Amino acid sequence: MSYWLFKSEPSTWSWDDQVAKGDAGEEWDGVRNYQARNFMREMAVGDLGFFYHSQKERAVVGIVEVIATAHPDSTTDDDRWECVDIKAVEPLPTPVTLDQIKADDRLADMVLVKNSRLSVQPVTPGEWELIRDLGGL
């Protein structure tokens, strides 16, 4: 199993929007970055990810599961762009902020710290466990 982080502006697509989709989940569409697209191509059904609210909140707020592997993004006719489908699994009892992550030396090498603009990114197993712990899981 691999771990990931999915960033979204809550005004565009929030954790509550994701939860509302239930077990059917939703395409993680609209990604127009080759590196992020390539990460989605690596994902497998059952992989887990953090759902991260960007912009003002800047915090990990929940956990999602990949429920469909990379396929054409339905929001474009350009065949270069693909996406996965994800569903909400559980919220973090306590959101973990970017400031908390940056302040923790154990997370200094996390992609979120080093390349905060990337909308889809890998998370190591150690980072996964630490952020889950910080979030109260």
C-alpha positions, 0 to 999 in steps of 0.5 A: 500500500502507498500513501498520498496527499490530495490538496484542495481549496475548500471553496472549490472542493471541501472535505464535506463535499467529499464526504457527501459523495459517500462510497461512490466517491468522486474523480480527483479531476482538474489536475493540470500538473504532469508530476501530480498526474504521474503520481496518480498513475502510480496509485492502486485501489486501496491506497490511502491519502490525506485530504488537505485543505489549502489556502487559508486553512492549510491543514490535513483534515481527513483520510481518503481511499483510492477507489479507481485507478488512473483514467481519463479526466472527464473535465477535459478532452485532452488525453494527457490528463488523467485522474483517480477516484477517491472516497472519504474514509474518516476525518481527523479528530484534530486537523494537522496544520501546515505550521505544525508539520513545518515545525516538526523536524521529523517531517522536514523532508515531507513533499508538502514542506519542500514543494507545497504547491504540488496538488497530489504528492506521495507520503512516506509510511513514517510521515503517514503514521506521524500525521495520523498521531498528530491528528488524533487517530 
